[in-house]
Amino acid sequence: MKPSVSVLGALLDACHLHGWVELREAVGRQLVQLQPDHDGRYIGLSNIYAVARRWQEAKKSEKGDGGERREKVNGDSM
Protein backbone atom coordinates (compact mmCIF):
# COMPACT_ATOMS: atom_id res chain seq x y z
CA MET A 1 0.00 0.00 0.00
CA LYS A 2 1.36 3.41 -0.96
CA PRO A 3 1.27 6.26 1.57
CA SER A 4 -1.22 9.06 1.01
CA VAL A 5 -0.30 12.68 0.43
CA SER A 6 -1.40 13.43 4.00
CA VAL A 7 0.92 10.81 5.48
CA LEU A 8 3.82 12.00 3.34
CA GLY A 9 3.14 15.59 4.39
CA ALA A 10 3.29 14.60 8.06
CA LEU A 11 6.53 12.70 7.45
CA LEU A 12 7.94 15.73 5.63
CA ASP A 13 7.19 17.93 8.66
CA ALA A 14 8.79 15.40 11.01
CA CYS A 15 11.91 15.30 8.83
CA HIS A 16 12.09 19.08 8.97
CA LEU A 17 11.78 19.11 12.77
CA HIS A 18 14.48 16.49 13.23
CA GLY A 19 16.87 17.75 10.52
CA TRP A 20 16.70 14.66 8.32
CA VAL A 21 17.57 16.30 5.02
CA GLU A 22 18.06 13.14 2.94
CA LEU A 23 14.73 11.61 3.95
CA ARG A 24 13.02 14.97 3.55
CA GLU A 25 14.36 15.19 0.00
CA ALA A 26 13.07 11.70 -0.83
CA VAL A 27 9.63 12.48 0.59
CA GLY A 28 9.54 15.83 -1.25
CA ARG A 29 10.28 14.07 -4.54
CA GLN A 30 7.51 11.56 -3.87
CA LEU A 31 5.04 14.37 -3.24
CA VAL A 32 6.02 16.02 -6.54
CA GLN A 33 5.44 12.70 -8.33
CA LEU A 34 2.04 12.25 -6.69
CA GLN A 35 0.91 15.82 -7.35
CA PRO A 36 2.81 17.14 -10.39
CA ASP A 37 0.32 20.01 -10.90
CA HIS A 38 0.64 21.27 -7.31
CA ASP A 39 3.02 24.24 -7.49
CA GLY A 40 3.58 24.20 -3.73
CA ARG A 41 5.25 20.78 -3.99
CA TYR A 42 7.95 22.19 -6.29
CA ILE A 43 8.49 25.21 -4.05
CA GLY A 44 8.71 22.92 -1.02
CA LEU A 45 11.31 20.75 -2.74
CA SER A 46 13.24 23.88 -3.70
CA ASN A 47 13.21 24.96 -0.04
CA ILE A 48 14.57 21.58 1.02
CA TYR A 49 17.52 22.03 -1.33
CA ALA A 50 18.05 25.62 -0.20
CA VAL A 51 18.25 24.57 3.46
CA ALA A 52 20.91 22.04 2.44
CA ARG A 53 22.70 24.84 0.49
CA ARG A 54 22.24 22.96 -2.76
CA TRP A 55 21.49 26.10 -4.75
CA GLN A 56 21.58 24.66 -8.29
CA GLU A 57 19.09 21.95 -7.39
CA ALA A 58 16.91 24.51 -5.58
CA LYS A 59 16.77 26.69 -8.66
CA LYS A 60 16.11 23.72 -10.95
CA SER A 61 13.31 22.28 -8.80
CA GLU A 62 11.46 25.61 -8.74
CA LYS A 63 10.96 25.22 -12.46
CA GLY A 64 9.63 21.66 -12.36
CA ASP A 65 9.26 19.78 -15.62
CA GLY A 66 7.72 22.64 -17.58
CA GLY A 67 10.79 24.86 -17.53
CA GLU A 68 8.90 27.87 -16.16
CA ARG A 69 9.45 29.17 -12.63
CA ARG A 70 6.58 28.11 -10.41
CA GLU A 71 5.10 30.31 -7.72
CA LYS A 72 2.69 29.25 -5.05
CA VAL A 73 -0.54 31.22 -5.11
CA ASN A 74 -1.29 32.76 -1.70
CA GLY A 75 -4.30 31.22 -0.02
CA ASP A 76 -4.39 28.23 -2.38
CA SER A 77 -3.70 25.10 -0.38
CA MET A 78 -5.31 22.62 -2.73
KOLGU-949955 format. One line per 8 residues: number of its first residue (from 1); their letters; for each residue x, y, z of N, C-alpha, C. Coordinates in steps of 0.1 Angstrom, whole numbers, plus 5000, padded with zeros to 4 digits. Example, Ala and Ser with C-alpha at 12.3 -4.5 7.8 and 13.67 -1.06 7.14 Angstrom:
REM KOLGU-949955
1> AS> 5132/4943/5078/5123/4955/5078/5132/4967/5078  5128/4978/5071/5137/4989/5071/5129/5000/5079
REM end
This chain:
REM KOLGU-949955
1> MKPSVSVL> 5008/4988/5000/5000/5000/5000/5009/5012/5000  5006/5022/4991/5014/5034/4990/5008/5044/5001  5017/5052/5006/5013/5063/5016/5005/5074/5009  4996/5080/5016/4988/5091/5010/4996/5104/5011  4991/5114/5004/4997/5127/5004/4997/5132/5019  4987/5130/5026/4986/5134/5040/4997/5128/5049  4999/5115/5047/5009/5108/5055/5023/5113/5051  5025/5115/5038/5038/5120/5033/5041/5134/5038
9> GALLDACH> 5030/5142/5039/5031/5156/5044/5035/5156/5059  5029/5147/5066/5033/5146/5081/5047/5141/5082  5052/5132/5074/5065/5127/5074/5075/5138/5071  5071/5146/5061/5079/5157/5056/5081/5167/5068  5071/5170/5075/5072/5179/5087/5081/5173/5097  5080/5160/5100/5088/5154/5110/5103/5154/5106  5105/5152/5093/5119/5153/5088/5125/5167/5090  5117/5177/5088/5121/5191/5090/5124/5193/5104
17> LHGWVELR> 5116/5189/5113/5118/5191/5128/5130/5184/5133  5134/5173/5127/5145/5165/5132/5158/5167/5124  5157/5175/5113/5169/5177/5105/5173/5166/5096  5164/5158/5092/5167/5147/5083/5166/5151/5069  5176/5157/5064/5176/5163/5050/5174/5153/5039  5181/5142/5040/5181/5131/5029/5167/5125/5028  5161/5122/5040/5147/5116/5039/5137/5127/5035  5139/5139/5039/5130/5150/5036/5130/5152/5020
25> EAVGRQLV> 5142/5151/5015/5144/5152/5000/5136/5141/4993  5138/5128/4998/5131/5117/4992/5116/5118/4993  5111/5123/5004/5096/5125/5006/5091/5136/4997  5099/5147/4996/5095/5158/4987/5094/5154/4973  5104/5146/4968/5103/5141/4955/5090/5132/4952  5087/5124/4962/5075/5116/4961/5063/5124/4960  5062/5135/4968/5050/5144/4968/5049/5150/4954  5060/5154/4948/5060/5160/4935/5055/5150/4925
33> QLQPDHDG> 5059/5137/4926/5054/5127/4917/5039/5124/4918  5035/5125/4931/5020/5123/4933/5012/5134/4929  5017/5146/4930/5009/5158/4926/5017/5168/4917  5020/5163/4905/5028/5171/4896/5022/5185/4893  5009/5187/4894/5003/5200/4891/5002/5209/4903  5007/5205/4915/5006/5213/4927/5019/5221/4928  5018/5234/4925/5030/5242/4925/5037/5243/4939  5030/5242/4949/5036/5242/4963/5045/5231/4965
41> RYIGLSNI> 5043/5219/4958/5053/5208/4960/5066/5211/4955  5067/5218/4943/5080/5222/4937/5087/5232/4946  5079/5242/4951/5085/5252/4959/5090/5246/4972  5083/5236/4978/5087/5229/4990/5100/5222/4987  5101/5215/4976/5113/5208/4973/5125/5217/4971  5122/5229/4965/5132/5239/4963/5137/5244/4977  5128/5245/4986/5132/5250/5000/5141/5239/5007  5138/5227/5004/5146/5216/5010/5160/5217/5005
49> YAVARRWQ> 5162/5219/4992/5175/5220/4987/5182/5233/4992  5175/5244/4993/5181/5256/4998/5186/5255/5012  5178/5248/5021/5183/5246/5035/5196/5238/5035  5197/5229/5025/5209/5220/5024/5220/5228/5017  5218/5240/5013/5227/5248/5005/5231/5242/4991  5221/5236/4986/5222/5230/4972/5215/5239/4962  5221/5250/4960/5215/5261/4952/5211/5257/4938  5219/5250/4931/5216/5247/4917/5203/5238/4917
57> EAKKSEKG> 5203/5228/4926/5191/5220/4926/5179/5227/4931  5180/5237/4940/5169/5245/4944/5163/5253/4932  5172/5259/4925/5168/5267/4913/5161/5258/4903  5167/5246/4900/5161/5237/4890/5147/5232/4895  5146/5229/4907/5133/5223/4912/5122/5233/4912  5125/5246/4913/5115/5256/4913/5108/5256/4899  5115/5252/4889/5110/5252/4875/5101/5240/4872  5104/5229/4879/5096/5217/4876/5100/5211/4863
65> DGGERREK> 5090/5204/4857/5093/5198/4844/5090/5207/4832  5082/5218/4835/5077/5226/4824/5087/5237/4820  5098/5239/4828/5108/5249/4825/5105/5263/4829  5093/5266/4834/5089/5279/4838/5090/5279/4854  5094/5290/4859/5094/5292/4874/5080/5291/4879  5079/5283/4890/5066/5281/4896/5065/5290/4908  5053/5295/4911/5051/5303/4923/5038/5298/4929  5039/5297/4942/5027/5292/4949/5017/5304/4951
73> VNGDSM> 5005/5302/4948/4995/5312/4949/4990/5313/4964  4991/5326/4969/4987/5328/4983/4973/5324/4985  4970/5316/4996/4957/5312/5000/4952/5300/4992  4960/5294/4984/4956/5282/4976/4963/5270/4981  4957/5263/4990/4963/5251/4996/4959/5238/4989  4951/5238/4979/4947/5226/4973/4953/5225/4960
REM end
